[in-house]
C-alpha cells in the first residue's frame, strides 16, 4: 500500500494507524497547492478531489476520504484491535466519534487555515473550535483514556491529529485538561512518534 499525505494534515491519522498495524506500506508527500506529488506525479490523476489522504491498495485501486481509509485499515489489520466488532454498539459509537470529528471539529478549523479569513471570521472560528473541544472534554470527564470502550481506536488517532492543530492556531489546550492529557497519551505511542517523525513533524 501507499499513503499519499501532507505533513501534519488529516492524513496523519491514517499514517499513525498504518504504523500501528505493522503492515508494510510506502508514503509519498503531496503538495496540494501545486497538485504534485513528491515524485512529480499529477496528484489529481490519483485523487481527482485534490486533497489528502489517498490510499493506493496493492491491486492499484485508490481509496479516498480519511474516515473510510481509517475504517479499511482497522478492518484489515492482522489483530483487528483498532475498531470494535461490526454490528456491536461500540462500533456505532466509534462511527459516532469519527463523524463528529470529521464533520464538526475538522470543519471548525477550516477558517483558521484558509487564506483571506478576516479577523472576525477567525474569532468566530476560534470560538467554534472551543465549543467542539468543550464537548470532547465532557466525553473524557468520566475518566476514560480513549474515546470508545477505553481502548485505542482509529477515532483516537483522528482526534489526536485534528486537535493537534491547536498548536498551529494559537489555541491553548490547557483550557481542556482532559483533552490535553489524552493528547499527551497518544503523542507518546511509538506509532504516533514514528509517523510524525517520518513526516518531519518531530525529530
N, C-alpha and C positions, 0 to 999 in steps of 0.2 A: 504494500500500500504506500501511497504518497500523500502527505498532507500539504496542501497549499495554504500558507499562513502569512500574516502580517504581524511583526513583533508586538506583543502586548495586546493585540486585538482579541475579539471573542474567540478566534481560532485557537488561542492558547488553551482553552478548556479542552478541546479535542486533543491537543498535543499532550496535555497532562494525562488524559485517560489512556492515550497510546503508550505513554511511558509506564503507567500503572499496570497495564495488561501484559507488558512484556512481549507483545507481538512485534515482529520485525516491520520496520517502516522507514520511509525516507521523508524528508521535509524539503520544501522549496519556498522561499520567500516570494512575496508578491508586492509590487509597488502599485497600489490601487490607483494612484494619481496618474501614472503613465499607462497602466494596464499591461505592464510587462512583468514576467517572472524573472527570477534571478538568472535563469539560463537563457533569457531572451525570447521566450515564447509569448505569443499574444494570449493573455490570460482570458480574454472574453471568448476565445475559441475553446477554452477548457470549461469555463463557467460564464455563460452569457450574462449572468446577473452582475458580474464585475466585482463582487465583494467576496471576502473570505468568511468561513473556511470552505474549501472544497476537498473532498477525499477521492483520490483515484484508487479504485479497487484493483485487485490483482488481475482481473479479467478486462481491465480498461474502462469499465463503467465509472462515471463520475457521480458522486453523491454530494449534494449541497444542503445548506441550512444547518447551523450549528446543533440545534436540538435533535434533528434527525441523525446527524453523524454521531452524536454522543450516544443516542439510543442504539444505533447499529453497533458501535464499538462495545457497548456494555453487553449486548446480547451475543456478540461473537467472541467475547473474552473467554479464555480457556477455563477459568474458575467461576465465571458468572457472578462475581461478587459486587459488581458496580451498579446494579439495578435490582429492585425487588422482583419476585416471581410474577410473571404475566398473569393477569386475571385475579390478582390479590389486591386488596385495598391499599397496601403500602405502595404498590406500583402506581395506582391512581394518584396517591399523594405525591409521589415523585414527579409525575406529569404536572400536577398542580403547581409544584415549586418551579419546574422548568418553564412552564407557561408564564408564571408571574415574573420570573427573572428576564425572560426574553421579551415579553410584550409590555411590561411595566418598567422594571428597573433599567434594562438595557436602553429602552426608548427614552427614558427620562434623561439619560446622559447625553443624548444626541445634540441638543443645542450647545452644550459646553465644548464640543469638538468641531462644530460647524463654523466655517468661515462666514463672517458677516453677522454673527449673532450680536444683537445690541446689548447694552448694559442691562436694560430692563428685562430682556429675554433671558440673559444669563442669571439674573437674580431670581427670576421665576423658576428657572430650571434647577438651580441650587435648592430652592425650597421644595420642589417636586421630588428631587432625589432624597432629600431629608425625610419626606413623608414615606417614601418606599423603605428607607432604612429603618424608620420607626416600626414599620410592620415586621421587618425581619428581626429587629431587636426583640420584639414581643415573642416571636417564634422561639427564640433562644432563651427566653426568660424562665422556662421550666427546667433549665439545667442541661438540656440536651447538648451534645457536642456536634452533631450533624443534623441536617435538615429532616431526614426521614429514617425512622427505625433506629436512630442513633448509630447508624453505620455509614461510612463514607460511600457516596454515590456520585453519579455524573452530575446531579444537581449541585452538589457541593463544589465540584470543580468549576462549574459555570458561575456560581455565586462568587467564588473567590476571584475569578478573572474580572467580572464586571464591577464588583465592589472595590477591587484594587485600583480602578480608575479614579477613585477618590484622591489617590496620591498625585494625580496629574491635573486635578481640577480644583485644588485648594480646599478640599473637604477634610476636616479633622475627624477621623473615626473614633477619637476618644469620647465623642458625644454619645456613641453607641458601644459601650464596653463589652457587651456580649458578642456583638458582631466583630469587634476588634480582636477579641480572644479567639473567635473562630478563624479569622484571617491569619493569626499567628500559628494556629494549629496546622492549617492547610499549607502555609508557606514553608513549614518545616518538613513536610513529607518529601522523601527522596525524589519521587516522580515530579513533584512541583518544581523542585530545585533543578532537576535535570532539564525539564522543558524550558524553564526561564533562562537557564544558562545557555542552552542551545540557541535561544532567540536573542541572546545578547542583553538580557534584561538584568542579569546579575553576573558577578564574576565567579 
